[in-house]
Amino acid sequence: MSDYLVRATAADAQIRAFACTTRELVEFARQAHNTSPVVTAALGRLLSAGAMMGSMLKGEKDLMTLQIKGDGPVGGIKVTADALANVKGYADVPDVILPANSVGKLDVSGAIGPGTLRVIKDMGLKEPYVGQTELQTGEIAEDLTYYFATSEQVPSAVGLGVLMEKNNTVKQAGGFIVQLMPFAEEAVISKLEQNLANISSVTSMLDAGNSPEQMLQILLDGLDMQITDTMPTAFVCNCSKERVEKALISIGKAQLQEMIDDGEEIEVNCDFCNTHYRLSVEELKELYQQAKR
């Protein structure tokens, strides 16, 4: 089944919720960046969060960037998402290898280390919205739960997971975000907390065959859940040779001339999807003619 997410409300709109399955897009990212298992897990969790948080954006051209900077060996992870739940992302150091953590799981927290989470929303205004919080655990889901509570004042529960096969491909990936509205009643809050306390991990729910809809049914049991929307999500990068050429033109004649004088083709790499673009000396000369300074 292709990756998708669902949006829902519950308890007469006192709760809004999102859930997604993202195995294909996380596997695409793993192949594109040749990530190690622990980096696949970290990047995959942030990609899943990005898909759901992107779908919260109002405008078609709005963009959101999730940026983790840590002192651990992975360095940082960056994910960008749009309102259609298209996501792309990369890790600074894709090949980190660490032993399992104390409970035998991939040590995402150890790979990231202490650091910060930034959420940048570009909604077409003069300045983007930027929220920043300290990482609480480095496990990403708890860090986003803390971000929503402190930066957006929205009590939330975030669950994210990536399950790897023995051959290090992605077996399952996905997540959920459940949020309480300001007018949520105590009885609703209590029931939701009870449901959350009873669930297993995201990966075990997905591995048991649960769809995003079924995950939300488990999370929102007894709270009259209503699915409001279903939408596909995918790893989509908008890089192209044309965009690379425009960027090179913008650097100016002097730097282009230096490249031409080297007498060799150049290679430009896209951070997000790891696509390589090669330009010959003749192509560089054409770009030189188009440059204005």
MIDOSE-1310 file (N, C-alpha, C; in nm, 2 decimals, decimal comma, always signed):
residues 293
msdy	+0,08/-0,12/+0,00/+0,00/+0,00/+0,00/+0,09/+0,13/+0,00; +0,05/+0,23/-0,08/+0,13/+0,35/-0,08/+0,11/+0,43/+0,05; +0,21/+0,51/+0,07/+0,21/+0,60/+0,19/+0,09/+0,69/+0,19; +0,03/+0,71/+0,30/-0,08/+0,82/+0,31/-0,10/+0,85/+0,46
lvra	-0,17/+0,96/+0,48/-0,20/+1,00/+0,62/-0,35/+1,03/+0,62; -0,40/+1,03/+0,74/-0,54/+1,06/+0,77/-0,55/+1,17/+0,87; -0,65/+1,25/+0,86/-0,68/+1,35/+0,96/-0,82/+1,32/+1,02; -0,83/+1,35/+1,15/-0,96/+1,32/+1,21/-0,99/+1,42/+1,33
taad	-1,11/+1,42/+1,37/-1,15/+1,49/+1,49/-1,22/+1,39/+1,58; -1,23/+1,42/+1,71/-1,30/+1,33/+1,80/-1,36/+1,42/+1,92; -1,45/+1,36/+1,99/-1,52/+1,42/+2,10/-1,57/+1,56/+2,06; -1,65/+1,57/+1,96/-1,71/+1,69/+1,91/-1,60/+1,80/+1,89
aqir	-1,50/+1,76/+1,82/-1,39/+1,85/+1,78/-1,31/+1,90/+1,90; -1,32/+1,84/+2,01/-1,23/+1,87/+2,12/-1,09/+1,82/+2,10; -1,08/+1,72/+2,01/-0,95/+1,66/+1,97/-0,93/+1,66/+1,82; -0,81/+1,69/+1,78/-0,78/+1,67/+1,64/-0,66/+1,58/+1,63
afac	-0,66/+1,49/+1,53/-0,56/+1,39/+1,53/-0,51/+1,36/+1,38; -0,39/+1,31/+1,37/-0,33/+1,27/+1,25/-0,26/+1,14/+1,26; -0,26/+1,06/+1,16/-0,18/+0,93/+1,16/-0,13/+0,91/+1,02; -0,01/+0,84/+1,01/+0,04/+0,82/+0,88/+0,12/+0,68/+0,87
ttre	+0,12/+0,63/+0,75/+0,21/+0,52/+0,72/+0,31/+0,57/+0,61; +0,44/+0,55/+0,64/+0,54/+0,62/+0,55/+0,65/+0,52/+0,51; +0,63/+0,40/+0,50/+0,74/+0,30/+0,48/+0,81/+0,33/+0,34; +0,73/+0,36/+0,24/+0,79/+0,38/+0,11/+0,88/+0,50/+0,10
lvef	+0,83/+0,61/+0,16/+0,91/+0,73/+0,15/+1,04/+0,73/+0,24; +1,03/+0,66/+0,35/+1,14/+0,64/+0,44/+1,24/+0,55/+0,37; +1,20/+0,44/+0,31/+1,29/+0,35/+0,23/+1,35/+0,43/+0,11; +1,28/+0,52/+0,05/+1,33/+0,60/-0,06/+1,45/+0,68/+0,00
arqa	+1,43/+0,75/+0,11/+1,53/+0,83/+0,17/+1,65/+0,74/+0,21; +1,63/+0,62/+0,26/+1,74/+0,53/+0,30/+1,82/+0,50/+0,18; +1,76/+0,47/+0,07/+1,83/+0,44/-0,05/+1,91/+0,56/-0,11; +1,84/+0,67/-0,11/+1,90/+0,79/-0,17/+2,02/+0,84/-0,09
hnts	+2,02/+0,82/+0,04/+2,13/+0,87/+0,12/+2,22/+0,76/+0,18; +2,18/+0,63/+0,15/+2,26/+0,52/+0,20/+2,28/+0,53/+0,35; +2,17/+0,55/+0,42/+2,18/+0,57/+0,56/+2,19/+0,44/+0,64; +2,26/+0,45/+0,75/+2,28/+0,34/+0,84/+2,14/+0,32/+0,91
pvvt	+2,12/+0,20/+0,98/+1,99/+0,18/+1,04/+1,95/+0,28/+1,14; +2,04/+0,33/+1,23/+2,00/+0,43/+1,33/+1,97/+0,56/+1,27; +2,04/+0,60/+1,16/+2,01/+0,72/+1,09/+1,88/+0,71/+1,01; +1,86/+0,60/+0,95/+1,73/+0,57/+0,89/+1,61/+0,59/+0,99
aalg	+1,63/+0,54/+1,11/+1,53/+0,55/+1,21/+1,50/+0,70/+1,25; +1,61/+0,77/+1,27/+1,60/+0,91/+1,31/+1,54/+1,00/+1,19; +1,60/+0,98/+1,07/+1,54/+1,06/+0,96/+1,40/+1,02/+0,93; +1,37/+0,89/+0,94/+1,24/+0,84/+0,91/+1,13/+0,90/+1,00
rlls	+1,17/+0,91/+1,13/+1,08/+0,96/+1,23/+1,05/+1,11/+1,20; +1,15/+1,19/+1,16/+1,13/+1,33/+1,13/+1,06/+1,35/+1,00; +1,08/+1,26/+0,91/+1,00/+1,27/+0,78/+0,85/+1,24/+0,81; +0,82/+1,14/+0,89/+0,68/+1,11/+0,92/+0,62/+1,23/+0,99
agam	+0,69/+1,29/+1,09/+0,64/+1,41/+1,16/+0,62/+1,52/+1,06; +0,71/+1,54/+0,97/+0,70/+1,65/+0,87/+0,58/+1,63/+0,78; +0,55/+1,51/+0,74/+0,43/+1,49/+0,66/+0,30/+1,53/+0,73; +0,29/+1,49/+0,86/+0,17/+1,53/+0,93/+0,17/+1,68/+0,96
mgsm	+0,28/+1,74/+1,00/+0,28/+1,88/+1,04/+0,27/+1,96/+0,91; +0,32/+1,92/+0,80/+0,30/+1,99/+0,67/+0,15/+1,99/+0,64; +0,08/+1,88/+0,66/-0,07/+1,88/+0,63/-0,15/+1,98/+0,72; -0,09/+2,03/+0,83/-0,15/+2,13/+0,91/-0,15/+2,27/+0,85
lkge	-0,06/+2,29/+0,76/-0,04/+2,42/+0,70/-0,17/+2,46/+0,62; -0,20/+2,59/+0,62/-0,32/+2,64/+0,56/-0,31/+2,67/+0,41; -0,20/+2,74/+0,37/-0,19/+2,78/+0,23/-0,12/+2,68/+0,14; -0,15/+2,67/+0,02/-0,10/+2,58/-0,08/+0,05/+2,59/-0,09
kdlm	+0,10/+2,72/-0,08/+0,25/+2,74/-0,10/+0,32/+2,75/+0,03; +0,26/+2,73/+0,14/+0,32/+2,73/+0,27/+0,42/+2,61/+0,28; +0,53/+2,64/+0,35/+0,64/+2,54/+0,37/+0,68/+2,53/+0,52; +0,71/+2,41/+0,56/+0,76/+2,40/+0,70/+0,89/+2,32/+0,70
tlqi	+0,99/+2,37/+0,78/+1,11/+2,30/+0,79/+1,13/+2,26/+0,94; +1,17/+2,13/+0,96/+1,20/+2,08/+1,09/+1,35/+2,06/+1,09; +1,42/+2,12/+1,19/+1,56/+2,11/+1,19/+1,61/+2,07/+1,33; +1,68/+1,96/+1,33/+1,74/+1,91/+1,46/+1,89/+1,93/+1,45
kgdg	+1,95/+2,00/+1,55/+2,09/+2,02/+1,56/+2,14/+1,95/+1,69; +2,22/+1,85/+1,69/+2,27/+1,79/+1,81/+2,42/+1,77/+1,82; +2,46/+1,74/+1,94/+2,61/+1,72/+1,96/+2,65/+1,58/+1,93; +2,55/+1,49/+1,90/+2,58/+1,35/+1,87/+2,65/+1,34/+1,73
pvgg	+2,69/+1,21/+1,70/+2,76/+1,19/+1,57/+2,69/+1,22/+1,45; +2,55/+1,22/+1,45/+2,48/+1,25/+1,33/+2,48/+1,39/+1,29; +2,51/+1,48/+1,39/+2,52/+1,62/+1,36/+2,39/+1,69/+1,36; +2,32/+1,68/+1,25/+2,19/+1,74/+1,23/+2,10/+1,67/+1,13
ikvt	+1,97/+1,69/+1,14/+1,88/+1,64/+1,05/+1,78/+1,75/+1,00; +1,75/+1,75/+0,87/+1,67/+1,86/+0,82/+1,56/+1,80/+0,73; +1,43/+1,84/+0,76/+1,32/+1,79/+0,68/+1,24/+1,91/+0,64; +1,20/+1,91/+0,51/+1,11/+2,02/+0,47/+0,98/+1,95/+0,42
adal	+0,86/+2,01/+0,45/+0,73/+1,96/+0,41/+0,64/+2,07/+0,36; +0,55/+2,03/+0,27/+0,45/+2,13/+0,22/+0,31/+2,09/+0,27; +0,21/+2,17/+0,23/+0,07/+2,15/+0,28/+0,01/+2,02/+0,21; +0,07/+1,97/+0,11/+0,02/+1,85/+0,04/+0,09/+1,72/+0,10
anvk	+0,16/+1,74/+0,21/+0,23/+1,63/+0,28/+0,35/+1,57/+0,19; +0,40/+1,65/+0,10/+0,52/+1,61/+0,03/+0,64/+1,65/+0,12; +0,73/+1,55/+0,14/+0,84/+1,58/+0,23/+0,98/+1,54/+0,16; +1,08/+1,60/+0,21/+1,22/+1,56/+0,17/+1,31/+1,59/+0,29
gyad	+1,42/+1,52/+0,30/+1,51/+1,55/+0,41/+1,64/+1,47/+0,40; +1,73/+1,51/+0,49/+1,86/+1,44/+0,49/+1,92/+1,46/+0,63; +2,02/+1,37/+0,66/+2,10/+1,38/+0,78/+2,24/+1,43/+0,74; +2,30/+1,51/+0,83/+2,44/+1,56/+0,80/+2,54/+1,44/+0,78
vpdv	+2,53/+1,35/+0,87/+2,62/+1,23/+0,87/+2,54/+1,10/+0,85; +2,53/+1,05/+0,73/+2,43/+0,94/+0,71/+2,47/+0,80/+0,75; +2,60/+0,78/+0,78/+2,65/+0,65/+0,80/+2,69/+0,61/+0,95; +2,63/+0,68/+1,04/+2,66/+0,66/+1,19/+2,62/+0,52/+1,23
ilpa	+2,71/+0,45/+1,29/+2,69/+0,32/+1,35/+2,71/+0,32/+1,50; +2,60/+0,28/+1,57/+2,61/+0,28/+1,72/+2,55/+0,15/+1,77; +2,60/+0,10/+1,89/+2,54/-0,02/+1,95/+2,40/+0,01/+1,99; +2,32/-0,09/+2,01/+2,18/-0,07/+2,06/+2,18/-0,01/+2,19
nsvg	+2,07/+0,06/+2,22/+2,05/+0,12/+2,36/+2,02/+0,02/+2,46; +1,99/+0,07/+2,58/+1,98/-0,02/+2,70/+1,86/-0,11/+2,69; +1,76/-0,08/+2,60/+1,65/-0,17/+2,58/+1,65/-0,25/+2,45; +1,77/-0,25/+2,39/+1,79/-0,32/+2,27/+1,74/-0,26/+2,14
kldv	+1,71/-0,13/+2,15/+1,66/-0,06/+2,03/+1,76/+0,02/+1,96; +1,74/+0,07/+1,84/+1,83/+0,16/+1,77/+1,84/+0,29/+1,86; +1,97/+0,33/+1,88/+2,00/+0,44/+1,97/+1,99/+0,58/+1,90; +1,86/+0,62/+1,87/+1,84/+0,74/+1,80/+1,89/+0,86/+1,89
sgai	+1,85/+0,85/+2,02/+1,89/+0,96/+2,11/+2,04/+0,97/+2,12; +2,12/+0,86/+2,12/+2,26/+0,87/+2,12/+2,32/+0,92/+2,00; +2,26/+0,89/+1,88/+2,30/+0,95/+1,75/+2,29/+1,10/+1,74; +2,18/+1,15/+1,80/+2,15/+1,29/+1,79/+2,22/+1,37/+1,90
gpgt	+2,21/+1,32/+2,03/+2,28/+1,39/+2,14/+2,20/+1,51/+2,18; +2,25/+1,58/+2,28/+2,18/+1,71/+2,33/+2,18/+1,81/+2,22; +2,08/+1,89/+2,21/+2,07/+1,99/+2,11/+1,94/+2,07/+2,10; +1,91/+2,11/+1,99/+1,79/+2,19/+1,97/+1,70/+2,14/+1,85
lrvi	+1,57/+2,17/+1,86/+1,47/+2,15/+1,76/+1,42/+2,29/+1,71; +1,43/+2,31/+1,58/+1,37/+2,43/+1,53/+1,26/+2,40/+1,43; +1,15/+2,47/+1,44/+1,04/+2,46/+1,35/+1,02/+2,59/+1,28; +1,04/+2,59/+1,15/+1,03/+2,71/+1,07/+0,91/+2,70/+0,97
kdmg	+0,82/+2,80/+0,98/+0,70/+2,80/+0,89/+0,71/+2,92/+0,80; +0,72/+2,89/+0,67/+0,72/+3,00/+0,57/+0,58/+3,01/+0,51; +0,51/+3,11/+0,55/+0,37/+3,12/+0,51/+0,35/+3,24/+0,42; +0,45/+3,28/+0,35/+0,44/+3,39/+0,26/+0,44/+3,53/+0,32
lkep	+0,47/+3,54/+0,45/+0,48/+3,67/+0,51/+0,62/+3,72/+0,50; +0,64/+3,84/+0,55/+0,78/+3,90/+0,54/+0,88/+3,82/+0,61; +0,85/+3,77/+0,73/+0,94/+3,69/+0,81/+0,87/+3,55/+0,84; +0,95/+3,44/+0,83/+0,89/+3,31/+0,87/+0,87/+3,30/+1,02
yvgq	+0,78/+3,22/+1,06/+0,77/+3,19/+1,20/+0,87/+3,09/+1,24; +0,95/+3,12/+1,35/+1,05/+3,02/+1,39/+1,03/+2,99/+1,54; +1,01/+2,86/+1,57/+1,00/+2,82/+1,71/+1,12/+2,73/+1,74; +1,18/+2,75/+1,86/+1,29/+2,67/+1,89/+1,28/+2,62/+2,04
telq	+1,31/+2,49/+2,06/+1,31/+2,43/+2,19/+1,43/+2,34/+2,21; +1,47/+2,32/+2,33/+1,58/+2,23/+2,36/+1,53/+2,08/+2,34; +1,61/+2,00/+2,29/+1,58/+1,86/+2,28/+1,56/+1,80/+2,42; +1,45/+1,72/+2,44/+1,42/+1,67/+2,57/+1,49/+1,53/+2,58
tgei	+1,47/+1,45/+2,48/+1,53/+1,31/+2,48/+1,61/+1,28/+2,36; +1,59/+1,35/+2,25/+1,66/+1,31/+2,13/+1,59/+1,20/+2,05; +1,48/+1,15/+2,11/+1,40/+1,04/+2,04/+1,30/+1,10/+1,94; +1,29/+1,23/+1,93/+1,21/+1,30/+1,83/+1,07/+1,31/+1,86
aedl	+1,00/+1,21/+1,89/+0,85/+1,22/+1,92/+0,83/+1,30/+2,05; +0,91/+1,26/+2,16/+0,90/+1,34/+2,28/+0,94/+1,48/+2,27; +1,04/+1,50/+2,18/+1,09/+1,64/+2,15/+0,98/+1,73/+2,09; +0,90/+1,67/+1,99/+0,80/+1,74/+1,93/+0,68/+1,76/+2,02
tyyf	+0,65/+1,66/+2,11/+0,55/+1,68/+2,21/+0,58/+1,80/+2,30; +0,70/+1,82/+2,34/+0,75/+1,93/+2,42/+0,74/+2,06/+2,33; +0,78/+2,05/+2,21/+0,77/+2,17/+2,12/+0,62/+2,22/+2,11; +0,53/+2,13/+2,08/+0,39/+2,18/+2,07/+0,34/+2,24/+2,20
atse	+0,38/+2,18/+2,31/+0,33/+2,24/+2,44/+0,39/+2,37/+2,47; +0,52/+2,39/+2,45/+0,59/+2,52/+2,49/+0,58/+2,63/+2,38; +0,60/+2,59/+2,25/+0,60/+2,69/+2,15/+0,47/+2,73/+2,09; +0,38/+2,63/+2,09/+0,25/+2,65/+2,03/+0,13/+2,64/+2,13
qvps	+0,17/+2,61/+2,25/+0,07/+2,60/+2,36/-0,05/+2,51/+2,32; -0,01/+2,40/+2,26/-0,11/+2,30/+2,22/-0,07/+2,16/+2,29; -0,15/+2,12/+2,39/-0,11/+1,99/+2,45/-0,13/+1,88/+2,34; -0,02/+1,80/+2,33/-0,02/+1,70/+2,22/+0,05/+1,57/+2,26
avgl	+0,02/+1,47/+2,19/+0,09/+1,34/+2,21/+0,14/+1,30/+2,07; +0,27/+1,28/+2,06/+0,33/+1,24/+1,93/+0,39/+1,11/+1,94; +0,36/+1,02/+1,85/+0,43/+0,89/+1,84/+0,49/+0,87/+1,70; +0,61/+0,83/+1,70/+0,68/+0,81/+1,57/+0,76/+0,68/+1,58
gvlm	+0,77/+0,61/+1,46/+0,85/+0,49/+1,47/+0,90/+0,44/+1,33; +1,01/+0,38/+1,33/+1,07/+0,31/+1,21/+1,12/+0,17/+1,25; +1,07/+0,07/+1,18/+1,11/-0,07/+1,21/+1,19/-0,12/+1,09; +1,31/-0,17/+1,12/+1,40/-0,22/+1,01/+1,39/-0,37/+1,00
eknn	+1,41/-0,41/+0,87/+1,43/-0,55/+0,84/+1,57/-0,60/+0,88; +1,59/-0,73/+0,88/+1,73/-0,78/+0,91/+1,83/-0,73/+0,80; +1,78/-0,71/+0,68/+1,87/-0,67/+0,57/+1,89/-0,52/+0,57; +1,83/-0,45/+0,67/+1,85/-0,30/+0,69/+1,76/-0,22/+0,60
tvkq	+1,67/-0,28/+0,53/+1,56/-0,21/+0,46/+1,45/-0,17/+0,56; +1,36/-0,08/+0,52/+1,26/-0,04/+0,61/+1,14/-0,13/+0,60; +1,10/-0,19/+0,72/+0,98/-0,28/+0,73/+0,86/-0,20/+0,75; +0,86/-0,11/+0,85/+0,74/-0,03/+0,88/+0,79/+0,11/+0,92
aggf	+0,71/+0,21/+0,89/+0,74/+0,35/+0,94/+0,61/+0,43/+0,94; +0,60/+0,52/+1,04/+0,48/+0,60/+1,05/+0,47/+0,67/+1,18; +0,35/+0,72/+1,21/+0,34/+0,79/+1,33/+0,20/+0,85/+1,35; +0,18/+0,92/+1,47/+0,06/+0,99/+1,50/+0,08/+1,12/+1,57
ivql	-0,01/+1,21/+1,56/-0,01/+1,33/+1,64/-0,15/+1,35/+1,69; -0,17/+1,36/+1,82/-0,31/+1,38/+1,88/-0,30/+1,51/+1,96; -0,39/+1,60/+1,93/-0,39/+1,73/+2,00/-0,52/+1,77/+2,06; -0,51/+1,83/+2,18/-0,63/+1,88/+2,25/-0,66/+2,02/+2,22
mpfa	-0,78/+2,05/+2,19/-0,83/+2,19/+2,17/-0,84/+2,26/+2,31; -0,84/+2,39/+2,31/-0,84/+2,47/+2,44/-0,97/+2,44/+2,52; -1,08/+2,40/+2,45/-1,20/+2,38/+2,52/-1,23/+2,23/+2,56; -1,12/+2,15/+2,55/-1,14/+2,01/+2,58/-1,18/+1,99/+2,73
eeav	-1,28/+1,91/+2,75/-1,33/+1,88/+2,89/-1,25/+1,78/+2,96; -1,25/+1,78/+3,09/-1,17/+1,69/+3,18/-1,20/+1,55/+3,15; -1,32/+1,51/+3,12/-1,36/+1,37/+3,10/-1,29/+1,32/+2,97; -1,29/+1,41/+2,87/-1,23/+1,38/+2,74/-1,08/+1,36/+2,76
iskl	-1,01/+1,45/+2,83/-0,87/+1,45/+2,85/-0,83/+1,32/+2,93; -0,91/+1,29/+3,03/-0,89/+1,17/+3,11/-0,90/+1,04/+3,02; -1,00/+1,03/+2,93/-1,02/+0,92/+2,85/-0,90/+0,90/+2,75; -0,86/+1,02/+2,69/-0,75/+1,01/+2,60/-0,62/+0,97/+2,67
eqnl	-0,60/+1,02/+2,78/-0,48/+0,98/+2,86/-0,48/+0,83/+2,89; -0,60/+0,78/+2,92/-0,61/+0,63/+2,95/-0,58/+0,55/+2,82; -0,63/+0,60/+2,70/-0,60/+0,53/+2,58/-0,46/+0,53/+2,54; -0,39/+0,65/+2,56/-0,25/+0,66/+2,53/-0,17/+0,57/+2,62
anis	-0,21/+0,56/+2,74/-0,13/+0,47/+2,84/-0,14/+0,32/+2,80; -0,24/+0,29/+2,72/-0,27/+0,15/+2,69/-0,20/+0,10/+2,56; -0,16/+0,20/+2,48/-0,11/+0,16/+2,34/+0,04/+0,11/+2,35; +0,07/+0,03/+2,25/+0,20/-0,02/+2,24/+0,27/+0,09/+2,14
svts	+0,39/+0,05/+2,10/+0,46/+0,15/+2,01/+0,40/+0,16/+1,87; +0,43/+0,27/+1,80/+0,38/+0,29/+1,67/+0,42/+0,17/+1,58; +0,55/+0,13/+1,59/+0,59/+0,02/+1,50/+0,52/-0,11/+1,53; +0,49/-0,14/+1,65/+0,42/-0,26/+1,68/+0,28/-0,25/+1,63
mlda	+0,21/-0,13/+1,64/+0,08/-0,12/+1,58/+0,08/-0,14/+1,43; +0,18/-0,08/+1,36/+0,19/-0,09/+1,22/+0,22/-0,24/+1,18; +0,32/-0,30/+1,26/+0,36/-0,43/+1,22/+0,25/-0,54/+1,25; +0,15/-0,50/+1,33/+0,04/-0,59/+1,36/-0,07/-0,57/+1,24
gnsp	-0,04/-0,48/+1,15/-0,13/-0,47/+1,03/-0,22/-0,35/+1,04; -0,21/-0,27/+1,15/-0,30/-0,16/+1,16/-0,27/-0,05/+1,06; -0,38/+0,00/+1,00/-0,37/+0,12/+0,91/-0,37/+0,25/+0,99; -0,34/+0,36/+0,93/-0,35/+0,49/+1,00/-0,49/+0,51/+1,06
eqml	-0,60/+0,47/+0,99/-0,73/+0,48/+1,04/-0,75/+0,39/+1,17; -0,69/+0,27/+1,16/-0,71/+0,18/+1,28/-0,62/+0,23/+1,40; -0,51/+0,29/+1,37/-0,43/+0,34/+1,48/-0,51/+0,45/+1,55; -0,57/+0,54/+1,47/-0,65/+0,64/+1,54/-0,77/+0,59/+1,61
qill	-0,83/+0,48/+1,56/-0,94/+0,42/+1,63/-0,90/+0,36/+1,77; -0,77/+0,31/+1,77/-0,72/+0,26/+1,90/-0,69/+0,38/+1,99; -0,63/+0,49/+1,94/-0,60/+0,60/+2,02/-0,72/+0,68/+2,07; -0,82/+0,68/+1,99/-0,94/+0,76/+2,02/-1,06/+0,68/+2,05
dgld	-1,04/+0,56/+2,10/-1,15/+0,46/+2,13/-1,24/+0,53/+2,24; -1,37/+0,52/+2,21/-1,47/+0,58/+2,30/-1,49/+0,73/+2,29; -1,42/+0,79/+2,19/-1,43/+0,94/+2,18/-1,49/+0,98/+2,05; -1,57/+0,89/+1,99/-1,65/+0,93/+1,87/-1,56/+0,99/+1,76
mqit	-1,46/+0,92/+1,71/-1,37/+0,97/+1,61/-1,44/+0,98/+1,47; -1,41/+1,09/+1,40/-1,46/+1,11/+1,27/-1,34/+1,14/+1,18; -1,32/+1,06/+1,07/-1,21/+1,09/+0,97/-1,25/+1,20/+0,89; -1,17/+1,30/+0,88/-1,21/+1,42/+0,80/-1,14/+1,43/+0,66
dtmp	-1,02/+1,36/+0,65/-0,95/+1,37/+0,53/-0,85/+1,26/+0,52; -0,82/+1,22/+0,40/-0,72/+1,12/+0,37/-0,63/+1,18/+0,25; -0,50/+1,18/+0,26/-0,42/+1,23/+0,16/-0,29/+1,15/+0,14; -0,24/+1,14/+0,02/-0,11/+1,07/+0,00/+0,01/+1,15/+0,05
tafv	+0,11/+1,08/+0,09/+0,23/+1,15/+0,13/+0,35/+1,08/+0,06; +0,45/+1,16/+0,02/+0,56/+1,10/-0,06/+0,69/+1,18/-0,04; +0,80/+1,12/-0,07/+0,93/+1,19/-0,07/+0,94/+1,26/-0,21; +0,93/+1,39/-0,21/+0,93/+1,47/-0,33/+1,03/+1,58/-0,32
cncs	+1,13/+1,58/-0,42/+1,23/+1,69/-0,42/+1,21/+1,77/-0,55; +1,21/+1,90/-0,54/+1,19/+1,98/-0,66/+1,32/+2,03/-0,72; +1,43/+1,96/-0,69/+1,56/+2,00/-0,76/+1,55/+1,96/-0,91; +1,63/+2,03/-0,99/+1,64/+2,00/-1,13/+1,76/+2,07/-1,18
kerv	+1,80/+2,03/-1,30/+1,92/+2,09/-1,36/+1,90/+2,23/-1,39; +1,78/+2,27/-1,43/+1,74/+2,41/-1,45/+1,77/+2,49/-1,33; +1,72/+2,44/-1,21/+1,74/+2,52/-1,08/+1,89/+2,53/-1,05; +1,97/+2,42/-1,08/+2,11/+2,43/-1,05/+2,17/+2,54/-1,14
ekal	+2,13/+2,54/-1,27/+2,18/+2,64/-1,36/+2,15/+2,78/-1,32; +2,03/+2,80/-1,27/+1,99/+2,94/-1,22/+2,08/+2,98/-1,10; +2,10/+2,88/-1,01/+2,19/+2,91/-0,89/+2,33/+2,95/-0,93; +2,38/+2,88/-1,03/+2,52/+2,91/-1,08/+2,52/+3,04/-1,15
isig	+2,42/+3,08/-1,22/+2,41/+3,21/-1,29/+2,42/+3,32/-1,18; +2,35/+3,29/-1,07/+2,34/+3,39/-0,96/+2,47/+3,42/-0,89; +2,57/+3,33/-0,90/+2,69/+3,35/-0,82/+2,78/+3,45/-0,90; +2,75/+3,47/-1,02/+2,83/+3,58/-1,09/+2,94/+3,53/-1,18
kaql	+2,98/+3,62/-1,27/+3,07/+3,59/-1,38/+3,21/+3,55/-1,32; +3,25/+3,62/-1,21/+3,39/+3,59/-1,16/+3,41/+3,45/-1,12; +3,31/+3,39/-1,04/+3,32/+3,26/-1,00/+3,30/+3,16/-1,11; +3,21/+3,19/-1,20/+3,19/+3,11/-1,32/+3,32/+3,10/-1,40
qemi	+3,39/+3,21/-1,42/+3,51/+3,21/-1,50/+3,62/+3,12/-1,43; +3,62/+3,12/-1,30/+3,72/+3,04/-1,23/+3,69/+2,89/-1,26; +3,56/+2,85/-1,26/+3,52/+2,72/-1,30/+3,56/+2,68/-1,44; +3,54/+2,78/-1,53/+3,57/+2,76/-1,67/+3,72/+2,74/-1,69
ddge	+3,80/+2,82/-1,62/+3,94/+2,82/-1,63/+4,00/+2,69/-1,58; +3,93/+2,62/-1,49/+3,97/+2,49/-1,44/+3,97/+2,39/-1,55; +3,89/+2,41/-1,65/+3,88/+2,32/-1,76/+3,82/+2,19/-1,74; +3,75/+2,17/-1,63/+3,68/+2,04/-1,61/+3,54/+2,06/-1,58
eiev	+3,46/+1,95/-1,61/+3,32/+1,96/-1,57/+3,30/+1,96/-1,42; +3,19/+2,02/-1,38/+3,16/+2,03/-1,23/+3,05/+1,94/-1,20; +3,04/+1,90/-1,07/+2,93/+1,82/-1,03/+2,86/+1,90/-0,91; +2,73/+1,91/-0,91/+2,66/+1,98/-0,81/+2,56/+1,87/-0,75
ncdf	+2,56/+1,86/-0,62/+2,48/+1,76/-0,55/+2,37/+1,82/-0,47; +2,25/+1,76/-0,48/+2,13/+1,81/-0,40/+2,14/+1,74/-0,27; +2,14/+1,82/-0,16/+2,14/+1,77/-0,02/+2,02/+1,68/+0,01; +1,91/+1,72/-0,04/+1,78/+1,66/+0,00/+1,76/+1,52/-0,06
cnth	+1,79/+1,50/-0,19/+1,77/+1,37/-0,26/+1,89/+1,31/-0,31; +2,01/+1,38/-0,29/+2,14/+1,32/-0,33/+2,15/+1,30/-0,48; +2,07/+1,37/-0,56/+2,09/+1,36/-0,71/+2,21/+1,45/-0,75; +2,29/+1,39/-0,84/+2,41/+1,46/-0,89/+2,38/+1,52/-1,03
yrls	+2,42/+1,65/-1,04/+2,41/+1,72/-1,17/+2,55/+1,75/-1,22; +2,58/+1,72/-1,34/+2,71/+1,75/-1,40/+2,69/+1,85/-1,51; +2,78/+1,95/-1,51/+2,78/+2,05/-1,62/+2,92/+2,06/-1,68; +2,92/+2,06/-1,81/+3,04/+2,06/-1,89/+3,10/+2,20/-1,89
veel	+3,22/+2,22/-1,94/+3,28/+2,35/-1,95/+3,20/+2,43/-2,05; +3,15/+2,37/-2,16/+3,07/+2,44/-2,26/+2,94/+2,49/-2,20; +2,88/+2,41/-2,11/+2,76/+2,46/-2,04/+2,79/+2,57/-1,95; +2,90/+2,57/-1,88/+2,94/+2,68/-1,79/+2,96/+2,81/-1,87
kely	+3,02/+2,79/-1,99/+3,04/+2,91/-2,08/+2,91/+2,97/-2,11; +2,80/+2,89/-2,14/+2,67/+2,94/-2,17/+2,61/+3,02/-2,05; +2,63/+2,96/-1,93/+2,58/+3,03/-1,81/+2,65/+3,16/-1,79; +2,78/+3,16/-1,82/+2,86/+3,28/-1,81/+2,80/+3,40/-1,89
qqak	+2,76/+3,36/-2,01/+2,70/+3,46/-2,10/+2,57/+3,52/-2,04; +2,50/+3,43/-1,96/+2,37/+3,48/-1,90/+2,38/+3,55/-1,77; +2,50/+3,54/-1,71/+2,52/+3,61/-1,58/+2,53/+3,76/-1,61; +2,48/+3,84/-1,51/+2,47/+3,98/-1,53/+2,59/+4,05/-1,47
r	+2,66/+3,99/-1,38/+2,77/+4,06/-1,32/+2,89/+3,97/-1,30
